[in-house]
Amino acid sequence: MNIEEKIRKIIEKKVQPSLLEHEGNIQLVSYEDGICKVRLLGKCSNCPSAMQTLEELIEPPLKEELPEIRKVILIQETNPELLSFAKKILRHEFP
């Protein structure tokens, strides 16, 4: 089993259940040179507590079970629909 498969298994068993309770989820984006990148999905994706979730819920079990992981980074992106709506507001483009 490669490192990404191990990360996915830990996420599935130790992280996802808590996120699913809040109608959220998590996706492994990549792993390279000790850096694990993840993305929160669903209602967790733009939650104000996302960094706290990373620090308290996601990073500890990954680092504990896989010492080769030095850092877990949260990839945050703006929803394209929200970005489009914001641009329309800024340009005063209302129906």
N, C-alpha and C positions, 0 to 999 in steps of 0.2 A: 504494500500500500504506500503510495507516495504522500508527500507532506500535505498537498492540497486535499487529498481524500481524508487524511487524518483530521485536518482542520474542519472539513465539512461534517465529519462524524461528531466532533466535539460540539460544533455549533448546533447540530440537530438534536443532540441529547441534552446539552446544558444551557443553551442560549435561547433557541427558538421557542420552547414552551412558555417562557416568561413573556416574550414579545408577542406571541399569538394571543395571549390573554388580553393584550391591549390593541388587538387588531393590527398588529405589525408583523414584520418579518425581517430577515437579514439575508444578504447575499454576499458570498465571497467573491470579491472582484479579482484579486490576484495575491500571489505570494512570491516574493523574490528577495533574496539576500537578508532574510530575517525580518522582513517587513510584510505584514499581512494587511491588505486593504479590504475593507468591507463597506457595504452600503446598506442602510436601513430602508425598509420598504413599508408600504401601507401607512397607517397612522403614525408610525414611528419615524417616517422619513424626514419630516420637517419639525419634529417635536423640539421644543426649547430645552428639553432635558437630554437630548441626544448625546452630548459629550459625557454627561454623568452616566448614561446607560453604557457607553463605551468603556469608561473607566471602572465601573462597578460590576457590570454584568457580562461584558464581552471579553475584555482583555484578560482578567484574572484566570478564568479556566483555560484559555488558550495558552497563556504563558506557563501556567502550572503543569499542564500535560505535555507541552512541547517547548522545552527550554530554548530551542533554536529560534523561537519567535522573540525578537527583541522589542518590537513595537507593533501596535495595531493602530491603523489609521482609518478614520471614518471619512469616506468619500461622500460629500454632500453636494447635491446638484439642485438647481431650481427646476421645478416642474415646468415644462415647456408651455403648457396652457396658462399657468400663472404668469410666466414671463411675458407672454403675448398680451395678456390682459393689462399688465402693468405698463407695457409700451403704449397701448391704446390710451390709457389714462393720461400718460405723460404727453401724448400728442393731441389730447382732447378729441379723440375719435369715439364719440358716443353715438349710438343709434338714434 
